[in-house]
Amino acid sequence: MGDSTNSFVKDKVNIERTKKAILFVKEGGATVADSYQLSIVDYSTAFDKAAKGNTFIVDGDHGRARLTPESVVLTWRANDTLLITYDKKLRIFLQEKAIDGVVVNYKDN
């Protein structure tokens, strides 16, 4: 996933507008599949086309699942608690439980 470019998919801001979760596609190239990556960042942080996700990274597991905006749903339960609901067919590479003061919960569908 070296020099690939990120493409913005969606973001979700917490209630107090202090943090946001950004979901993006990291293009894979010839030998690596595209992946969905999610970062939790400060609200004022701009989208970075070269960053790696710091919270959640998944791919379509060789075609078993599709990467669509609906395959990952973001819900802030509180200013410091994010729920990520995702397609259970996605292959998981990273699934952090806490990032920068935010607790992250997961639910597969």
ROKOLPA-439799 format. One record per atom (N, C-alpha, C, O): residue number from 1; residue in three letters; chain; atom name; x negated, y negated, z. Coordinates in steps of 0.02 Angstrom, whole numbers, plus 50000, padded with zeros to 5 digits. Layout:
REM ROKOLPA-439799
> NUM,ALA,A,CA,X,Y,Z
...
//
This chain:
REM ROKOLPA-439799
> 1,MET,A,N,49959,50060,50000
> 1,MET,A,CA,50000,50000,50000
> 1,MET,A,C,49957,49937,50000
> 1,MET,A,O,49980,49884,50021
> 2,GLY,A,N,49896,49942,49978
> 2,GLY,A,CA,49846,49890,49981
> 2,GLY,A,C,49865,49820,49959
> 2,GLY,A,O,49882,49778,50001
> 3,ASP,A,N,49864,49807,49893
> 3,ASP,A,CA,49874,49739,49868
> 3,ASP,A,C,49944,49726,49844
> 3,ASP,A,O,49955,49680,49803
> 4,SER,A,N,49992,49764,49866
> 4,SER,A,CA,50060,49756,49842
> 4,SER,A,C,50092,49691,49869
> 4,SER,A,O,50069,49662,49918
> 5,THR,A,N,50145,49671,49835
> 5,THR,A,CA,50180,49610,49853
> 5,THR,A,C,50245,49627,49889
> 5,THR,A,O,50279,49675,49871
> 6,ASN,A,N,50262,49587,49939
> 6,ASN,A,CA,50325,49597,49975
> 6,ASN,A,C,50381,49558,49941
> 6,ASN,A,O,50370,49503,49915
> 7,SER,A,N,50440,49587,49941
> 7,SER,A,CA,50500,49554,49916
> 7,SER,A,C,50551,49551,49972
> 7,SER,A,O,50568,49603,50002
> 8,PHE,A,N,50575,49492,49987
> 8,PHE,A,CA,50623,49480,50041
> 8,PHE,A,C,50688,49518,50026
> 8,PHE,A,O,50713,49516,49970
> 9,VAL,A,N,50715,49552,50077
> 9,VAL,A,CA,50780,49585,50071
> 9,VAL,A,C,50832,49547,50112
> 9,VAL,A,O,50883,49525,50084
> 10,LYS,A,N,50819,49537,50177
> 10,LYS,A,CA,50866,49500,50220
> 10,LYS,A,C,50832,49486,50286
> 10,LYS,A,O,50782,49516,50304
> 11,ASP,A,N,50863,49440,50323
> 11,ASP,A,CA,50839,49428,50391
> 11,ASP,A,C,50899,49418,50437
> 11,ASP,A,O,50955,49407,50414
> 12,LYS,A,N,50886,49424,50501
> 12,LYS,A,CA,50938,49415,50552
> 12,LYS,A,C,50906,49377,50610
> 12,LYS,A,O,50854,49398,50637
> 13,VAL,A,N,50937,49321,50629
> 13,VAL,A,CA,50911,49277,50681
> 13,VAL,A,C,50947,49292,50747
> 13,VAL,A,O,51007,49305,50748
> 14,ASN,A,N,50909,49290,50803
> 14,ASN,A,CA,50942,49301,50867
> 14,ASN,A,C,50985,49241,50886
> 14,ASN,A,O,50982,49189,50853
> 15,ILE,A,N,51024,49248,50938
> 15,ILE,A,CA,51075,49198,50957
> 15,ILE,A,C,51044,49130,50973
> 15,ILE,A,O,51072,49079,50952
> 16,GLU,A,N,50988,49129,51009
> 16,GLU,A,CA,50957,49065,51028
> 16,GLU,A,C,50911,49037,50975
> 16,GLU,A,O,50881,48984,50985
> 17,ARG,A,N,50904,49071,50918
> 17,ARG,A,CA,50861,49050,50864
> 17,ARG,A,C,50788,49043,50887
> 17,ARG,A,O,50754,48995,50870
> 18,THR,A,N,50765,49093,50925
> 18,THR,A,CA,50695,49095,50946
> 18,THR,A,C,50656,49150,50909
> 18,THR,A,O,50595,49145,50902
> 19,LYS,A,N,50691,49202,50886
> 19,LYS,A,CA,50661,49258,50851
> 19,LYS,A,C,50704,49275,50790
> 19,LYS,A,O,50763,49258,50786
> 20,LYS,A,N,50672,49310,50742
> 20,LYS,A,CA,50709,49337,50686
> 20,LYS,A,C,50677,49402,50664
> 20,LYS,A,O,50617,49413,50672
> 21,ALA,A,N,50719,49445,50637
> 21,ALA,A,CA,50697,49508,50608
> 21,ALA,A,C,50700,49499,50533
> 21,ALA,A,O,50751,49479,50505
> 22,ILE,A,N,50645,49515,50499
> 22,ILE,A,CA,50641,49507,50426
> 22,ILE,A,C,50631,49576,50396
> 22,ILE,A,O,50582,49611,50412
> 23,LEU,A,N,50676,49595,50351
> 23,LEU,A,CA,50671,49658,50314
> 23,LEU,A,C,50647,49643,50244
> 23,LEU,A,O,50674,49599,50210
> 24,PHE,A,N,50596,49679,50221
> 24,PHE,A,CA,50569,49667,50155
> 24,PHE,A,C,50547,49733,50123
> 24,PHE,A,O,50536,49783,50157
> 25,VAL,A,N,50540,49731,50057
> 25,VAL,A,CA,50514,49788,50019
> 25,VAL,A,C,50440,49776,50006
> 25,VAL,A,O,50420,49722,49983
> 26,LYS,A,N,50400,49826,50021
> 26,LYS,A,CA,50330,49824,50001
> 26,LYS,A,C,50325,49872,49941
> 26,LYS,A,O,50337,49932,49947
> 27,GLU,A,N,50306,49843,49884
> 27,GLU,A,CA,50301,49883,49823
> 27,GLU,A,C,50244,49932,49829
> 27,GLU,A,O,50189,49914,49851
> 28,GLY,A,N,50256,49994,49808
> 28,GLY,A,CA,50207,50046,49817
> 28,GLY,A,C,50156,50054,49761
> 28,GLY,A,O,50097,50061,49774
> 29,GLY,A,N,50178,50052,49700
> 29,GLY,A,CA,50133,50063,49644
> 29,GLY,A,C,50137,50133,49615
> 29,GLY,A,O,50188,50168,49624
> 30,ALA,A,N,50085,50154,49581
> 30,ALA,A,CA,50085,50217,49544
> 30,ALA,A,C,50085,50279,49589
> 30,ALA,A,O,50117,50329,49573
> 31,THR,A,N,50049,50276,49645
> 31,THR,A,CA,50041,50336,49685
> 31,THR,A,C,50076,50333,49753
> 31,THR,A,O,50079,50384,49788
> 32,VAL,A,N,50104,50276,49771
> 32,VAL,A,CA,50138,50268,49835
> 32,VAL,A,C,50207,50238,49823
> 32,VAL,A,O,50214,50192,49783
> 33,ALA,A,N,50257,50266,49856
> 33,ALA,A,CA,50326,50241,49848
> 33,ALA,A,C,50336,50173,49880
> 33,ALA,A,O,50298,50153,49924
> 34,ASP,A,N,50386,50137,49856
> 34,ASP,A,CA,50406,50075,49889
> 34,ASP,A,C,50428,50091,49960
> 34,ASP,A,O,50451,50147,49974
> 35,SER,A,N,50419,50043,50005
> 35,SER,A,CA,50441,50054,50073
> 35,SER,A,C,50479,49993,50098
> 35,SER,A,O,50467,49937,50076
> 36,TYR,A,N,50526,50005,50143
> 36,TYR,A,CA,50559,49951,50180
> 36,TYR,A,C,50518,49940,50243
> 36,TYR,A,O,50501,49987,50278
> 37,GLN,A,N,50502,49877,50256
> 37,GLN,A,CA,50464,49859,50315
> 37,GLN,A,C,50501,49803,50351
> 37,GLN,A,O,50530,49759,50320
> 38,LEU,A,N,50497,49805,50417
> 38,LEU,A,CA,50532,49755,50457
> 38,LEU,A,C,50483,49726,50508
> 38,LEU,A,O,50445,49761,50541
> 39,SER,A,N,50484,49660,50512
> 39,SER,A,CA,50444,49625,50562
> 39,SER,A,C,50489,49582,50605
> 39,SER,A,O,50536,49551,50581
> 40,ILE,A,N,50473,49581,50669
> 40,ILE,A,CA,50504,49533,50715
> 40,ILE,A,C,50453,49478,50726
> 40,ILE,A,O,50396,49491,50745
> 41,VAL,A,N,50475,49416,50713
> 41,VAL,A,CA,50430,49359,50716
> 41,VAL,A,C,50465,49301,50751
> 41,VAL,A,O,50526,49303,50762
> 42,ASP,A,N,50427,49249,50768
> 42,ASP,A,CA,50457,49188,50794
> 42,ASP,A,C,50502,49158,50741
> 42,ASP,A,O,50489,49166,50681
> 43,TYR,A,N,50554,49123,50763
> 43,TYR,A,CA,50604,49095,50717
> 43,TYR,A,C,50572,49050,50664
> 43,TYR,A,O,50595,49051,50606
> 44,SER,A,N,50522,49012,50681
> 44,SER,A,CA,50493,48964,50634
> 44,SER,A,C,50443,48995,50586
> 44,SER,A,O,50417,48961,50541
> 45,THR,A,N,50428,49060,50592
> 45,THR,A,CA,50380,49093,50549
> 45,THR,A,C,50409,49103,50479
> 45,THR,A,O,50465,49127,50471
> 46,ALA,A,N,50371,49083,50429
> 46,ALA,A,CA,50392,49090,50359
> 46,ALA,A,C,50380,49162,50336
> 46,ALA,A,O,50337,49197,50362
> 47,PHE,A,N,50419,49183,50286
> 47,PHE,A,CA,50411,49250,50256
> 47,PHE,A,C,50342,49254,50224
> 47,PHE,A,O,50322,49210,50187
> 48,ASP,A,N,50307,49308,50238
> 48,ASP,A,CA,50239,49319,50213
> 48,ASP,A,C,50240,49373,50160
> 48,ASP,A,O,50256,49430,50174
> 49,LYS,A,N,50222,49355,50098
> 49,LYS,A,CA,50224,49404,50043
> 49,LYS,A,C,50168,49455,50045
> 49,LYS,A,O,50166,49500,50003
> 50,ALA,A,N,50123,49450,50094
> 50,ALA,A,CA,50068,49497,50098
> 50,ALA,A,C,50066,49536,50164
> 50,ALA,A,O,50025,49581,50172
> 51,ALA,A,N,50110,49520,50211
> 51,ALA,A,CA,50108,49551,50278
> 51,ALA,A,C,50131,49624,50276
> 51,ALA,A,O,50162,49647,50229
> 52,LYS,A,N,50113,49659,50329
> 52,LYS,A,CA,50137,49727,50341
> 52,LYS,A,C,50189,49724,50397
> 52,LYS,A,O,50181,49684,50443
> 53,GLY,A,N,50241,49764,50393
> 53,GLY,A,CA,50292,49765,50445
> 53,GLY,A,C,50262,49783,50513
> 53,GLY,A,O,50219,49826,50518
> 54,ASN,A,N,50285,49749,50566
> 54,ASN,A,CA,50258,49761,50633
> 54,ASN,A,C,50304,49802,50677
> 54,ASN,A,O,50287,49818,50734
> 55,THR,A,N,50364,49819,50652
> 55,THR,A,CA,50414,49851,50694
> 55,THR,A,C,50440,49917,50666
> 55,THR,A,O,50444,49966,50702
> 56,PHE,A,N,50457,49917,50602
> 56,PHE,A,CA,50493,49975,50572
> 56,PHE,A,C,50471,49981,50500
> 56,PHE,A,O,50474,49933,50462
> 57,ILE,A,N,50448,50041,50481
> 57,ILE,A,CA,50427,50054,50412
> 57,ILE,A,C,50456,50122,50391
> 57,ILE,A,O,50447,50172,50425
> 58,VAL,A,N,50492,50122,50334
> 58,VAL,A,CA,50523,50182,50307
> 58,VAL,A,C,50517,50184,50231
> 58,VAL,A,O,50505,50132,50199
> 59,ASP,A,N,50524,50244,50203
> 59,ASP,A,CA,50532,50249,50131
> 59,ASP,A,C,50588,50297,50115
> 59,ASP,A,O,50621,50324,50160
> 60,GLY,A,N,50601,50309,50050
> 60,GLY,A,CA,50656,50351,50029
> 60,GLY,A,C,50643,50425,50031
> 60,GLY,A,O,50685,50465,50007
> 61,ASP,A,N,50586,50446,50059
> 61,ASP,A,CA,50569,50517,50066
> 61,ASP,A,C,50577,50555,50000
> 61,ASP,A,O,50616,50603,49996
> 62,HIS,A,N,50540,50533,49950
> 62,HIS,A,CA,50538,50567,49885
> 62,HIS,A,C,50607,50573,49853
> 62,HIS,A,O,50623,50624,49822
> 63,GLY,A,N,50647,50521,49859
> 63,GLY,A,CA,50713,50519,49827
> 63,GLY,A,C,50771,50546,49869
> 63,GLY,A,O,50828,50544,49845
> 64,ARG,A,N,50758,50569,49930
> 64,ARG,A,CA,50813,50594,49972
> 64,ARG,A,C,50859,50538,49993
> 64,ARG,A,O,50919,50549,50003
> 65,ALA,A,N,50833,50477,49999
> 65,ALA,A,CA,50873,50418,50019
> 65,ALA,A,C,50855,50360,49973
> 65,ALA,A,O,50801,50358,49944
> 66,ARG,A,N,50901,50314,49967
> 66,ARG,A,CA,50890,50254,49927
> 66,ARG,A,C,50877,50195,49972
> 66,ARG,A,O,50907,50189,50026
> 67,LEU,A,N,50831,50153,49951
> 67,LEU,A,CA,50818,50091,49987
> 67,LEU,A,C,50866,50038,49960
> 67,LEU,A,O,50855,50009,49907
> 68,THR,A,N,50918,50025,49999
> 68,THR,A,CA,50966,49972,49982
> 68,THR,A,C,50974,49928,50043
> 68,THR,A,O,50958,49949,50098
> 69,PRO,A,N,50998,49866,50035
> 69,PRO,A,CA,51008,49824,50094
> 69,PRO,A,C,51053,49855,50146
> 69,PRO,A,O,51048,49839,50205
> 70,GLU,A,N,51098,49900,50126
> 70,GLU,A,CA,51143,49933,50173
> 70,GLU,A,C,51111,49992,50210
> 70,GLU,A,O,51139,50016,50259
> 71,SER,A,N,51053,50015,50188
> 71,SER,A,CA,51022,50072,50221
> 71,SER,A,C,50987,50053,50287
> 71,SER,A,O,50969,50098,50325
> 72,VAL,A,N,50979,49988,50300
> 72,VAL,A,CA,50953,49964,50364
> 72,VAL,A,C,50996,49905,50386
> 72,VAL,A,O,50999,49854,50351
> 73,VAL,A,N,51029,49912,50443
> 73,VAL,A,CA,51073,49860,50469
> 73,VAL,A,C,51043,49832,50533
> 73,VAL,A,O,51021,49870,50576
> 74,LEU,A,N,51041,49766,50539
> 74,LEU,A,CA,51011,49732,50596
> 74,LEU,A,C,51064,49698,50638
> 74,LEU,A,O,51106,49661,50612
> 75,THR,A,N,51063,49711,50704
> 75,THR,A,CA,51112,49682,50749
> 75,THR,A,C,51076,49660,50813
> 75,THR,A,O,51048,49701,50848
> 76,TRP,A,N,51078,49595,50827
> 76,TRP,A,CA,51051,49571,50890
> 76,TRP,A,C,51103,49583,50945
> 76,TRP,A,O,51158,49557,50941
> 77,ARG,A,N,51085,49623,50995
> 77,ARG,A,CA,51130,49636,51052
> 77,ARG,A,C,51123,49583,51105
> 77,ARG,A,O,51169,49570,51143
> 78,ALA,A,N,51065,49551,51107
> 78,ALA,A,CA,51049,49496,51152
> 78,ALA,A,C,50989,49460,51121
> 78,ALA,A,O,50963,49482,51071
> 79,ASN,A,N,50968,49405,51151
> 79,ASN,A,CA,50911,49368,51123
> 79,ASN,A,C,50847,49409,51122
> 79,ASN,A,O,50802,49395,51082
> 80,ASP,A,N,50843,49459,51165
> 80,ASP,A,CA,50782,49499,51169
> 80,ASP,A,C,50795,49573,51155
> 80,ASP,A,O,50754,49615,51174
> 81,THR,A,N,50851,49589,51121
> 81,THR,A,CA,50867,49659,51106
> 81,THR,A,C,50895,49664,51035
> 81,THR,A,O,50947,49634,51020
> 82,LEU,A,N,50861,49701,50993
> 82,LEU,A,CA,50882,49712,50923
> 82,LEU,A,C,50900,49785,50913
> 82,LEU,A,O,50862,49830,50934
> 83,LEU,A,N,50957,49797,50881
> 83,LEU,A,CA,50976,49865,50862
> 83,LEU,A,C,50965,49872,50786
> 83,LEU,A,O,50989,49831,50747
> 84,ILE,A,N,50928,49924,50768
> 84,ILE,A,CA,50917,49939,50697
> 84,ILE,A,C,50954,50004,50683
> 84,ILE,A,O,50937,50057,50711
> 85,THR,A,N,51004,50001,50640
> 85,THR,A,CA,51042,50060,50618
> 85,THR,A,C,51017,50077,50548
> 85,THR,A,O,51016,50033,50504
> 86,TYR,A,N,50998,50139,50537
> 86,TYR,A,CA,50968,50157,50473
> 86,TYR,A,C,50993,50224,50448
> 86,TYR,A,O,51017,50266,50486
> 87,ASP,A,N,50987,50234,50383
> 87,ASP,A,CA,51006,50297,50350
> 87,ASP,A,C,50960,50352,50376
> 87,ASP,A,O,50898,50347,50371
> 88,LYS,A,N,50989,50405,50404
> 88,LYS,A,CA,50949,50459,50434
> 88,LYS,A,C,50906,50496,50384
> 88,LYS,A,O,50861,50534,50404
> 89,LYS,A,N,50919,50487,50319
> 89,LYS,A,CA,50878,50520,50268
> 89,LYS,A,C,50813,50483,50254
> 89,LYS,A,O,50768,50511,50222
> 90,LEU,A,N,50806,50422,50279
> 90,LEU,A,CA,50744,50385,50268
> 90,LEU,A,C,50687,50418,50306
> 90,LEU,A,O,50696,50444,50361
> 91,ARG,A,N,50628,50417,50277
> 91,ARG,A,CA,50568,50443,50310
> 91,ARG,A,C,50535,50387,50349
> 91,ARG,A,O,50521,50334,50322
> 92,ILE,A,N,50523,50398,50414
> 92,ILE,A,CA,50498,50347,50459
> 92,ILE,A,C,50422,50352,50466
> 92,ILE,A,O,50395,50405,50478
> 93,PHE,A,N,50389,50294,50459
> 93,PHE,A,CA,50317,50289,50469
> 93,PHE,A,C,50300,50250,50532
> 93,PHE,A,O,50249,50263,50564
> 94,LEU,A,N,50342,50201,50550
> 94,LEU,A,CA,50331,50160,50609
> 94,LEU,A,C,50398,50145,50641
> 94,LEU,A,O,50446,50127,50606
> 95,GLN,A,N,50402,50151,50707
> 95,GLN,A,CA,50465,50138,50743
> 95,GLN,A,C,50447,50114,50813
> 95,GLN,A,O,50450,50151,50861
> 96,GLU,A,N,50428,50050,50818
> 96,GLU,A,CA,50408,50021,50881
> 96,GLU,A,C,50469,50011,50927
> 96,GLU,A,O,50524,49997,50903
> 97,LYS,A,N,50458,50019,50991
> 97,LYS,A,CA,50513,50011,51039
> 97,LYS,A,C,50515,49941,51071
> 97,LYS,A,O,50565,49922,51101
> 98,ALA,A,N,50461,49903,51064
> 98,ALA,A,CA,50458,49835,51089
> 98,ALA,A,C,50405,49796,51050
> 98,ALA,A,O,50350,49822,51037
> 99,ILE,A,N,50422,49734,51033
> 99,ILE,A,CA,50376,49690,50997
> 99,ILE,A,C,50385,49619,51023
> 99,ILE,A,O,50440,49592,51022
> 100,ASP,A,N,50332,49590,51047
> 100,ASP,A,CA,50331,49519,51067
> 100,ASP,A,C,50391,49499,51110
> 100,ASP,A,O,50423,49448,51098
> 101,GLY,A,N,50405,49540,51162
> 101,GLY,A,CA,50458,49525,51208
> 101,GLY,A,C,50528,49546,51186
> 101,GLY,A,O,50577,49532,51220
> 102,VAL,A,N,50532,49580,51129
> 102,VAL,A,CA,50597,49603,51103
> 102,VAL,A,C,50599,49679,51109
> 102,VAL,A,O,50555,49714,51084
> 103,VAL,A,N,50652,49705,51141
> 103,VAL,A,CA,50664,49777,51145
> 103,VAL,A,C,50700,49797,51081
> 103,VAL,A,O,50748,49764,51061
> 104,VAL,A,N,50678,49851,51050
> 104,VAL,A,CA,50708,49874,50988
> 104,VAL,A,C,50739,49943,51000
> 104,VAL,A,O,50705,49990,51022
> 105,ASN,A,N,50803,49948,50985
> 105,ASN,A,CA,50839,50012,50989
> 105,ASN,A,C,50855,50035,50919
> 105,ASN,A,O,50864,49994,50873
> 106,TYR,A,N,50860,50100,50910
> 106,TYR,A,CA,50872,50129,50844
> 106,TYR,A,C,50932,50176,50846
> 106,TYR,A,O,50945,50210,50896
> 107,LYS,A,N,50967,50178,50790
> 107,LYS,A,CA,51023,50224,50783
> 107,LYS,A,C,51023,50248,50711
> 107,LYS,A,O,51024,50207,50664
> 108,ASP,A,N,51022,50314,50701
> 108,ASP,A,CA,51026,50338,50632
> 108,ASP,A,C,51098,50354,50613
> 108,ASP,A,O,51139,50374,50655
> 109,ASN,A,N,51112,50344,50550
> 109,ASN,A,CA,51179,50357,50522
> 109,ASN,A,C,51177,50415,50475
> 109,ASN,A,O,51228,50434,50446
//
